Each structure stands twice: as C-alpha cells, then as structure tokens.
Amino acid sequence: MVKKFFVFIVTFILIIGGTNICMANDWDKTFAKSDKVDVKKVNFKNRYGITLTGDLYTPKNKPSEKMAAIAVAGPFGAVKEQASGLYAQTMAERGFVTLAFDPSYTGESSGEPRNVSSPEINTEDFSAAVDFLSSQKDVNPEEIGIIGICGFGGFGLNAAAIDTRIKGTVTVTMYDMTRVTANGYFDAMDEKARYALKESLNKQRTEDFKNGTYAKALGLPEKLTGEEPQFVKDYYGYYKTPRGFHKRSINSNGNWNTTASLALINMPILAYSDEIHNAVLMIHGEKAHSRYFSEDAFKKLKGDNKELLIVEGANHVDLYDNLEKIPFDKIEQFFRTYLKENK
C-alpha cells in the first residue's frame, strides 16, 4: 500500500550564497526567449536564511511610473526554467515586472538537504519573493501579486492567507500537497493506511541517520509501460520529453527525498484561507485529475473578488505550457483590475 502510494504521490542543484543581481547568460529555459523583455538572474534570502534564486523579467518598453509586479513559482518539483518561467515571461510581455523563482532546497536555490519540501518554508518563499519585489526601483510595492502553479498553487494560496501585501493571487491547476500526501488522491487513504505510511517513513528516518544519506523517493519512470494512470502519462509527456525536460528539475531528472513527505502529512495548509480579503482567481482544467483541489478550496473562499475558472478540455499539464489553453488574457485582466484597485 505504501509503495503504491509513493508511485502516485511523488511524480513529482546548486548551492549559492549572498544577495546579488547578475545578467542571465545562456538561455536555458524550456520555452522560447522573448525579444520584448529583459531577464536577470537574482538572489535573495527568505526569513529562514535560505538563498533563493530567480529570474527577474522586465518589459523592455518600461513606463515612466512604477509597475505592478508578480512572483511566480511551481509546479511542485519543477524549476523556474519550466512553467513558472513561461508564465513570468508572458506576463512581463504584458507590462508587469515578474519573478520566477526556485523554491527552497530545489533548483538553483540553496538549502540542505536537497529536494526537501516544507509547508511552512514553501509558503514563506512566496513572502520572500514579495520582500524582494517590494525593494525594486521599478516596482510599486502596493501592487504585487503572485501566481502559484500545481503544488505551489496551494502554497501560494496559503501565503495569501498570511501575507496581506499580496494584493492578488492566481492559482493554476492547484494541488494541496498536504491533503494529497496525508489522504491520497480523492482522499482514498484511511487512518490505518496513513499510520502504515508514517511507520515506513519514520523507519526510513532511522536508516537515513545511520547511513548519513537520504533515501530517494520514487519519481516518474524513465520509460512508460502503458499501464500507468493517464495523469502519470501526462506528467511524463511534459517532464521527460524535450517539451519540458530540464536537468535541474526534480520531476525531470531527480527525486524528492523519501522522508520529505512527513511534514506534508502533519501540517495541513489553507486553514485560514477563508480570511483572505484580497482577490483570488483559481484556474483549473476541465479534464484535470486534480480539479477537485481547486473546487474544494474555492468553496472556502469568501467575497465577491474570488473566482473559479474551469478551462474547457484542458488536463492538468495543459496549463503548464499550452498557450492555446492557458487564459493569459484573463490573468492579465485580473491583475490589472485588482492590483491597481489597491493603490
């Protein structure tokens, strides 16, 4: 049961220090470079002293006044050179300063051990991105929003519940990683199965300590057998092919460490999402296996500045990079409405 659980849940490197800004050199993204924006590699620290690395996108035709800004992260196990970078570059083309960043312990961001997730720290990563954007000379600190994709949709919504500086939040194809890790897909894991999972994970903690290393969790297969669930095939089609493969991405070329799941099981997010006053737009694919995460989270939100948009015909990964499915016009309209409203 535990092994089967990991096959479903973990479908989902470089240490740096200091705070500085430098020009990005070679184009290492999974999407084409735009000639309408400038991009810089940036470093900044979160409240736990972890150095985060991001790509800062700025429109080449900048207005004279300060601009609204958007921080972008996700999907869970991805890097800034994948979907989050595509979203950041596209929104910069539309007149925003944007920041796509690698979460703590992953990609080019620092933190040891590698390939660890944390409900608290990954929520804090969004607030650290807001700290950084607030200090930029081209940015109006009263006009900052965030986009969270997949698992970072959940962490982004969690950040909006605590960080009132986030004036608008967009979640895309959202996962609540704490819910799915503790309960399995569609909440199919009962207490007995969850206890067995915790026993297995804590046994692994002991072995990791003895060995001085961290065992790797199962990830996406290197080859498909054809027997996998459709959503695993969809993930494979993005992360394991030239469409979305990136060498620093956990989902493409690595593994979470096995015991990373412990905090996700024990510390559920979104407890105070009903207290988010600022605007939220939740976007999900009609055919996505994960659609219920957004639908359930949306039911808890309050206020007439909250909206759930279901994209007809889209599956989970369509909203990573399918420009015919991603509703960028809607996202732009949302931020222009709600970031400016809070001036």
C-alpha positions as CSV (number, residue, x, y, z in Angstrom):
1,M,0.0,0.0,0.0
2,V,2.8,2.4,1.0
3,K,4.8,1.7,-2.1
4,K,1.8,2.1,-4.4
5,F,1.1,5.4,-2.6
6,F,4.5,6.8,-3.5
7,V,4.2,5.8,-7.1
8,F,1.2,8.1,-7.2
9,I,2.3,11.0,-5.0
10,V,6.0,11.5,-5.9
11,T,5.5,12.3,-9.6
12,F,6.7,15.0,-8.6
13,I,21.3,21.7,-7.9
14,L,23.3,24.1,-6.9
15,I,24.1,26.0,-3.6
16,I,24.6,29.7,-3.7
17,G,25.1,32.4,-1.1
18,G,24.7,36.1,-0.6
19,T,22.4,38.6,-2.3
20,N,23.3,39.9,-5.7
21,I,22.0,40.5,-9.2
22,C,23.7,39.4,-12.4
23,M,22.8,39.0,-16.0
24,A,21.5,35.6,-17.1
25,N,23.9,34.2,-19.7
26,D,22.9,31.3,-21.8
27,W,19.2,30.7,-22.4
28,D,18.5,27.5,-20.5
29,K,14.7,27.6,-20.5
30,T,12.2,25.1,-21.9
31,F,10.4,27.9,-23.8
32,A,11.5,30.4,-26.4
33,K,13.1,33.6,-25.4
34,S,11.0,36.7,-25.9
35,D,12.5,39.8,-27.5
36,K,10.1,42.0,-25.6
37,V,11.6,41.6,-22.2
38,D,14.9,41.7,-20.3
39,V,15.8,39.0,-17.9
40,K,18.3,39.0,-15.0
41,K,19.4,36.3,-12.6
42,V,18.7,37.4,-9.0
43,N,19.4,36.1,-5.5
44,F,17.5,36.9,-2.2
45,K,17.1,35.4,1.2
46,N,13.9,34.2,2.9
47,R,13.2,34.5,6.6
48,Y,15.0,31.3,7.3
49,G,18.2,32.4,5.8
50,I,17.9,30.3,2.7
51,T,19.1,32.0,-0.5
52,L,16.5,31.8,-3.3
53,T,17.5,32.2,-6.9
54,G,15.1,33.6,-9.5
55,D,14.8,35.1,-12.9
56,L,13.6,38.7,-12.9
57,Y,11.7,39.6,-16.1
58,T,11.2,43.3,-17.0
59,P,9.4,44.8,-20.1
60,K,11.8,46.4,-22.5
61,N,9.4,49.3,-23.1
62,K,9.1,50.3,-19.4
63,P,6.7,53.1,-18.5
64,S,8.0,56.1,-16.5
65,E,5.9,55.2,-13.5
66,K,6.5,52.3,-11.2
67,M,5.0,49.0,-12.4
68,A,2.9,46.2,-10.8
69,A,4.8,43.0,-10.1
70,I,4.1,39.3,-9.9
71,A,6.0,36.5,-8.3
72,V,5.6,33.0,-9.8
73,A,6.5,29.5,-8.6
74,G,5.7,25.9,-9.4
75,P,4.8,23.3,-10.3
76,F,5.8,21.1,-7.4
77,G,9.2,19.5,-8.3
78,A,9.7,21.9,-11.2
79,V,12.2,24.8,-11.7
80,K,12.0,28.4,-12.8
81,E,13.2,27.4,-16.3
82,Q,9.9,25.5,-16.9
83,A,6.3,26.5,-16.5
84,S,6.8,29.3,-13.9
85,G,9.3,31.0,-16.3
86,L,6.9,30.8,-19.1
87,Y,4.2,32.5,-17.0
88,A,6.7,35.1,-15.8
89,Q,8.0,36.0,-19.3
90,T,4.5,36.1,-20.7
91,M,3.2,38.5,-18.0
92,A,6.3,40.6,-18.4
93,E,5.4,40.9,-22.1
94,R,2.1,42.3,-20.9
95,G,3.7,45.0,-18.8
96,F,4.4,43.6,-15.4
97,V,7.7,43.1,-13.6
98,T,7.8,39.4,-12.9
99,L,9.9,37.0,-10.8
100,A,10.1,33.2,-11.4
101,F,12.0,31.6,-8.6
102,D,13.2,28.2,-7.4
103,P,11.7,27.2,-4.0
104,S,14.0,26.4,-1.1
105,Y,16.0,23.2,-1.4
106,T,15.4,22.9,-5.1
107,G,16.9,24.1,-8.4
108,E,19.5,26.8,-8.0
109,S,18.2,27.9,-4.6
110,S,20.1,26.9,-1.5
111,G,19.1,24.7,1.5
112,E,20.3,21.4,2.7
113,P,19.4,18.6,2.4
114,R,18.4,18.9,-1.2
115,N,15.0,18.1,-2.7
116,V,13.0,18.7,0.5
117,S,9.6,20.3,0.7
118,S,8.0,22.1,3.7
119,P,4.5,23.6,4.1
120,E,6.0,26.5,6.2
121,I,9.1,27.3,4.2
122,N,7.5,26.9,0.8
123,T,4.8,29.3,2.0
124,E,7.5,31.7,3.2
125,D,9.2,31.5,-0.1
126,F,6.4,33.5,-1.7
127,S,6.6,36.2,1.0
128,A,10.4,36.4,0.5
129,A,9.7,37.0,-3.2
130,V,7.3,39.8,-2.2
131,D,10.1,41.2,0.0
132,F,12.4,41.2,-3.0
133,L,10.0,42.7,-5.4
134,S,9.0,45.4,-3.0
135,S,12.6,46.7,-2.9
136,Q,12.9,47.0,-6.7
137,K,13.1,50.6,-8.0
138,D,10.7,49.9,-10.9
139,V,8.1,48.2,-8.7
140,N,5.2,49.8,-6.9
141,P,5.2,47.9,-3.6
142,E,1.4,48.4,-3.2
143,E,0.8,46.4,-6.5
144,I,2.3,43.0,-6.0
145,G,0.5,39.7,-6.8
146,I,1.5,36.0,-7.1
147,I,0.9,33.1,-9.4
148,G,1.2,29.6,-7.9
149,I,1.2,26.6,-10.2
150,C,0.3,23.0,-9.2
151,G,1.6,22.4,-5.6
152,F,2.7,26.0,-5.4
153,G,-0.9,27.0,-6.1
154,G,-1.7,25.6,-2.7
155,F,1.4,27.2,-1.1
156,G,0.6,30.5,-2.8
157,L,-3.0,30.5,-1.6
158,N,-1.6,29.7,1.9
159,A,0.8,32.7,1.6
160,A,-2.1,34.9,0.6
161,A,-3.8,34.0,3.9
162,I,-0.9,35.3,6.0
163,D,0.7,38.0,3.8
164,T,-1.6,40.9,3.3
165,R,0.9,42.6,0.9
166,I,-0.2,40.0,-1.7
167,K,-2.9,42.0,-3.5
168,G,-4.0,39.4,-6.0
169,T,-3.4,35.6,-6.1
170,V,-3.8,33.4,-9.2
171,T,-3.6,29.6,-8.7
172,V,-3.2,27.4,-11.7
173,T,-4.0,23.7,-11.8
174,M,-3.7,23.8,-8.0
175,Y,-2.7,20.9,-5.7
176,D,-3.0,20.9,-2.0
177,M,0.2,18.9,-1.3
178,T,-0.6,18.4,2.4
179,R,-4.0,16.9,1.6
180,V,-2.9,14.6,-1.1
181,T,0.1,13.4,0.9
182,A,-1.9,12.7,4.0
183,N,-5.0,11.4,2.4
184,G,-4.0,10.1,-1.0
185,Y,-5.8,11.0,-4.3
186,F,-9.5,11.7,-3.8
187,D,-9.0,11.2,-0.1
188,A,-8.8,7.4,-0.5
189,M,-6.2,6.8,2.2
190,D,-7.8,5.9,5.6
191,E,-6.2,6.3,9.0
192,K,-4.9,2.7,9.1
193,A,-3.1,3.2,5.8
194,R,-1.8,6.6,6.8
195,Y,-0.4,5.1,10.0
196,A,1.4,2.4,8.0
197,L,2.9,5.2,5.8
198,K,4.1,7.1,8.8
199,E,5.7,3.9,10.2
200,S,7.5,3.4,6.9
201,L,8.7,7.0,6.7
202,N,10.0,7.0,10.3
203,K,11.8,3.7,9.8
204,Q,13.5,5.4,6.9
205,R,14.5,8.3,9.1
206,T,16.4,5.9,11.3
207,E,18.1,4.4,8.3
208,D,18.9,7.8,6.9
209,F,20.5,8.9,10.1
210,K,22.6,5.7,10.4
211,N,23.7,6.0,6.8
212,G,24.3,9.7,6.7
213,T,22.4,10.0,3.5
214,Y,18.8,10.5,2.4
215,A,16.9,7.7,0.5
216,K,15.3,8.8,-2.7
217,A,11.5,8.6,-3.2
218,L,10.1,7.1,-6.4
219,G,9.6,9.5,-9.2
220,L,8.4,9.4,-12.7
221,P,9.5,6.3,-14.6
222,E,12.3,6.5,-17.2
223,K,10.0,4.7,-19.7
224,L,6.3,4.2,-19.8
225,T,4.8,0.7,-19.9
226,G,1.4,1.9,-21.0
227,E,-0.3,0.7,-17.8
228,E,0.2,3.9,-15.9
229,P,-2.7,6.2,-14.9
230,Q,-3.4,8.9,-17.6
231,F,-2.1,11.7,-15.3
232,V,1.3,9.9,-14.9
233,K,1.4,9.7,-18.7
234,D,0.6,13.4,-18.9
235,Y,3.4,14.3,-16.4
236,Y,5.8,12.1,-18.4
237,G,4.9,13.9,-21.6
238,Y,5.9,17.2,-20.0
239,Y,8.8,16.4,-17.7
240,K,10.5,13.5,-19.5
241,T,10.4,14.8,-23.1
242,P,12.0,17.8,-24.8
243,R,8.7,19.6,-24.3
244,G,9.5,20.3,-20.6
245,F,12.7,18.4,-19.6
246,H,15.2,20.4,-17.5
247,K,18.3,18.9,-15.9
248,R,17.7,20.7,-12.5
249,S,14.0,19.7,-12.3
250,I,13.3,17.0,-9.7
251,N,10.4,15.7,-11.8
252,S,12.6,15.6,-14.9
253,N,15.9,14.4,-13.6
254,G,15.8,13.6,-9.9
255,N,13.8,12.5,-6.8
256,W,12.4,14.1,-3.7
257,N,14.0,12.5,-0.6
258,T,11.6,9.9,0.9
259,T,11.1,11.5,4.3
260,A,10.2,14.9,2.8
261,S,6.6,13.7,3.0
262,L,6.5,13.7,6.8
263,A,5.9,17.5,7.2
264,L,3.2,17.5,4.5
265,I,1.3,14.7,6.3
266,N,1.4,16.5,9.7
267,M,0.9,20.2,8.8
268,P,-2.1,20.9,6.6
269,I,-2.2,24.2,4.8
270,L,-5.2,26.5,3.9
271,A,-6.6,26.5,7.5
272,Y,-7.2,30.3,7.2
273,S,-7.9,30.7,3.5
274,D,-11.4,31.9,4.3
275,E,-9.8,35.0,5.8
276,I,-8.2,36.1,2.5
277,H,-9.5,39.6,1.8
278,N,-7.6,40.3,-1.4
279,A,-8.6,38.9,-4.8
280,V,-8.1,35.3,-5.9
281,L,-8.5,33.7,-9.3
282,M,-8.4,29.9,-9.3
283,I,-7.8,28.3,-12.7
284,H,-8.1,24.6,-13.4
285,G,-8.5,22.2,-16.4
286,E,-11.9,20.6,-17.0
287,K,-10.3,17.2,-17.5
288,A,-7.6,17.5,-14.8
289,H,-7.4,14.7,-12.3
290,S,-6.6,17.4,-9.7
291,R,-9.6,19.5,-10.4
292,Y,-11.2,18.7,-7.0
293,F,-8.4,20.5,-5.2
294,S,-9.4,23.9,-6.7
295,E,-13.1,23.3,-6.5
296,D,-12.9,22.4,-2.8
297,A,-10.5,25.2,-1.9
298,F,-12.7,27.7,-3.7
299,K,-15.8,26.7,-1.7
300,K,-14.0,28.0,1.4
301,L,-13.1,31.5,0.0
302,K,-15.3,34.5,0.8
303,G,-16.0,37.7,-1.0
304,D,-17.1,38.8,-4.5
305,N,-13.4,39.2,-5.6
306,K,-12.9,35.4,-5.8
307,E,-13.4,33.4,-9.0
308,L,-13.0,29.8,-10.1
309,L,-12.3,29.4,-13.9
310,I,-12.5,25.9,-15.4
311,V,-10.8,25.7,-18.7
312,E,-12.7,23.6,-21.2
313,G,-11.0,20.5,-22.4
314,A,-7.7,21.1,-20.5
315,N,-6.0,18.5,-18.5
316,H,-3.6,19.1,-15.6
317,V,-0.4,19.7,-17.6
318,D,-2.1,21.6,-20.4
319,L,-2.0,24.6,-18.1
320,Y,1.8,24.3,-17.7
321,D,2.7,25.4,-21.3
322,N,-0.2,25.0,-23.7
323,L,-0.7,28.6,-25.0
324,E,-4.0,27.7,-26.5
325,K,-5.3,26.6,-23.1
326,I,-3.7,29.0,-20.7
327,P,-6.1,32.0,-20.3
328,F,-3.4,34.7,-20.2
329,D,-5.9,37.4,-21.2
330,K,-8.0,36.6,-18.2
331,I,-4.9,36.5,-15.9
332,E,-3.8,39.9,-17.2
333,Q,-7.3,41.4,-16.7
334,F,-7.4,40.0,-13.2
335,F,-4.1,41.6,-12.1
336,R,-4.9,44.9,-13.9
337,T,-8.2,45.1,-12.0
338,Y,-7.1,44.1,-8.5
339,L,-3.5,45.3,-8.2
340,K,-4.5,48.8,-9.4
341,E,-7.6,48.7,-7.2
342,N,-5.3,48.5,-4.1
343,K,-3.3,51.7,-4.8
